Amino acid sequence: MDIKKIMIIGAGQMGAGIAQVFAQAGYEIILNDIKEEFVEKGISGIEKGMKRRIEKGKMEESVMNKTLSLISPSTNYSDAQNADLVIEAATENESIKLDIFKQLDEFAPEHTILATNTSSLSITKIAAATNRPDKVAGFHFFNPVPVMNLIEVNLALQTSNETKEALEELGKSIDKTVIIANDTPGFVVNRLLIPMINEAIFILESGTVTAESIDKAMELGANHPMGPLSLADLIGLDTVLAIMETLYKGFKDQKYRPSLLLTKYVEAGKLGRKTGEGFFKYD
């Protein structure tokens, strides 16, 4: 399958990052969100990030200009009629994602693949919400997208081999390493990573040690580039909680129960870097 034009649903940190890496590789991009100001903020973020690389001598200005010229703004799902692939990168909420896919299915041409960047939700259920379940799969990037080298291609029960191969080749075309995984709660990375973060929060909740010491222990004792609580703040505590709840619901195993402290932080609106405070405070 020849994929030339890609529509990204969601212009937040993940969606904008996905748009950047594909535009930088020469793909035409339609960047969509529910409000024009959200799209403008996403494109502005891409430009700021690339300008920092130019200032450091790591990118030519011509590359930035070419990349930005390939990104078109959108606030209407009907623009999917012009796309060969749509990647949904909206909020990690099942009902919202199902509604998005039902609408995209109406507008997108028959050949168009519909992919989701979900970090934990059922690809099989999302595929079943469309009339093209064989052309639906997970296409999961990691934050920050321009830096992180991995893509998980997560297969629904219905995903065709043709769709799998198209996404695998597409990932390789932007110099990412691609792994293939069947549909399961949390897939591979988050099934391993998020319970580790949750366990770190349990340790903090017990009063055994400080947040700073937990992070320092994993940075120096396990050679992690970032401690689990700092990483939770970067991901967003609401996202960490949503993934833990998906794992708990999917496997019905007590080892996946979310920490009460994690739940309380989310209820308090202390979501990490994006709100200025989580397990640590940010300026």
N, C-alpha and C positions, 0 to 999 in steps of 0.2 A: 504494500500500500504506500502510495506517495503522499506524505504529509507535508504540506507547505504552509498552511495557515492554521494557527492555533488560537483558540479562545480560552482565556483564563477567567474563571468566575471567582471574584474576591480579590481586591487590590490591597489587602493588608500585607503584613510582613512576608508571609509565605507566597501569596499570589504574585506580589511585586517581584520577589526573588525569582520565582519560576519564569515570569515574563522576561526578566533581564537575561537569564542564561540562554533562553531560546532566541531572543532578539539578537543577542551578541553572537549567536551561532548562525544568524542569517535568516531565521524564520520570521514570517509576518505574524504579528501578535495583535489580538483584540483583547484589551484589558477591561474587564467589566466589574462594576459594583452597583449597589442600589442607588447611590447618589453620585453626581458628577464630582462633588468635592472630595469624595473618597478615592475616586480614580485619579484626580489631580494630585492628591497627597501621595498616592502610590508611585506615580510617575516622578514626582518631585524627589521622593526618597531614593529612587533608582539613580536619578541624576546626581544627587548629593553624594551617594556612595561612590559613583564612578569618578566624580571630581576629586574626591579624596585620593583615589588611586592615581589620578593624573598628577596631583601635587606631589605624590611620593615617587613619581617616575615609573609607576608600574602599568600605566596605560596611556595610549596616545589619545589626544582629544578627538581625532577623527573616528576612533572606535566608538567613543561615547556618542558622538553625533549620529553615526550610522545606526547604532543600537536604538537610540531614542526615535529615530525616523521610522523605525519598523513597528513601533507601538502605537496603536490607535485606541482612543478611549471609547467606552460603551457603557450604557446604562439600561440596555434592553436585551433580554434573552433572545429576541428574534434575530440578533446578529449572528447567532449560531448557524444560520442558514449559509453563511460564508466560510464556515470552518471545516477542516478535515478532522480535527481533534478538539474536544473541549475538555479542559482540566478544571474540575471544581475544587476550589480551595477556600470554601466558606467556613463559617464557624462550626465547631465539632458538636453538631446537634442533629440527631437522626431525622427528626421530622422536617427540619429545614432542608437538609440534603435530599430527602425523598421528594419534597415538593420541587426543588430545583431540577432534579433529574426528570421528573414528569413533564415539566415545562420545556426543558431542553430537547426531550424526545420529540416533542411536537414540531419544533422549529428546525432541528438539525437535519441535513440531508441523510439519505439512507446509508451512505457509506461511512458517515462520521462516527468515530469512536468517542464514547463518553467515559471519561476517567475521573476518579476521585482521589484527592490527596488525603483522605481520611487517615488518621493515625491509629484507629482501633475499631471503627464500626464495620458491620457486616457488608461486604461487597455483594454477596449473594442476594441480600434483601434489597440493596440499592438497585442491582441489575433487574430484579423482579418487578420494580416499579416502572420499567420501561418496556417498550415493544421491540427492543433490540438487545436482549440480555446477553447475547453472544458477543456484542461489541462494547461491553462494559467491563472495566477492570479497575483495580487500585493502581495509582501511579504516585507513590509516596516519596516525597522529597524531605530533606532534613534542613533544619535551620542553623546557620544562615545558608540559604540555597546556593549562592555563588561560591561558597567555600567548601561546603560538605560534599563529599564525593560519591555518596551512595544514593541509589534509587531502589526502593522495593516495588517490584511489579507484583501486585497481589491479585490472585485469580479467583473470581467467583466460581461457583459450581458450573455456571453456564458459559463462562468465558471461552471463546474459540481459540484454537491454536494460532490462527491467523492474527487475531487481536494481540495475543501474547507476544508473538514474534515482532509485530509492528512496533509495540511499545518498547520491547527490548532493544531493537535496532535504533529507535529514536533516542533512547537514553544514552546509548553508546555514541550517537552522533554529536552529543554535547559533552563528550569526554567524561561521562559519569560511569561508575561501576554499577551494574545492575544485578540484583538477585531476584529470583523467582520464588514466590511462596504461595501456597494455597490459602484460601480464606480461613482465618481463625482469629479470635479476639486478640488485638494487639499485634498480630502478625509476628515478626521476629524481633526487631529492635525494641519496640515498646513493651513487648511481653517480658523482655529481660530487664530493660532499663527502668521503667516506671515502678515496678515492684521494689527495685533497689532504692529508688528515691523515697518511696512510701516507707520502707524499713528504716531509712535514715530519719524520717519524721517521727516514727515510733520511738526511736532512740532518744530524740530530742524531747518528745512528749514525756518519756520516763524520767527525765531529769538527770540522766546518767552523765551527760557531758554537754558542753555548749555547742551552739550551731557552728561557731568558728572552728572548734576542735573537730567536729564531725567532718567538715570539709577538708581541713588540713590533714586529717587521718587518711582520707581517700586520695588526696593529691600527692602526698609524700609516701604513703604506705602501699598504694596500689597504682601509682603513677598516672592517675587520672588528670587530664588537663584542667578540669574544673570539679569542685566538690559537688555532691548530690543536691545540697540545699541551694547553692548558687545556681545550679543547673535548673532546678525546679522554678526558681524565680525568673530565669531566662525564658523557660518554656511557657510559664504562666500557671499559677497554682490551680486556676479553674480548669485548665486543660489537663493537668496532671490528675485532678480529681475525676474529671470526665472519663479519662482512660481507665483509671482504677475501677470506677463503677461499671464500665463496659466489661472489663476482665472478670469482675466479681459476678456480674449478671450472666456472662457467657459461660464461665466454667463452674459457677456455683461452688466454689472452693474457698474456705475461710482464709487461706493464705493471701487472697486477693482483696480482703476487706480494706477499705480506705481508712487511714488514720483519722481519729476524731479531731486531732489538732489540725490536720489538713482541711477538714470540713469546716472547722471554726474560722480558719484564716480566710477561706473563700466566702463564708457568710459575712465576715467583717469587711469584705472588699479589699483585703490585702492580697493582691494577686501576683505580686512580684514586681519586676522592672516596669511593666506597663502602667502600674498605678503608683510607682515610687516607693512602695514598701511591700515586702513579703517576709521571708525569714531574715532578710537584711534590708537596710534602708538605702535609697538611691536618690541622687540629686536630680 
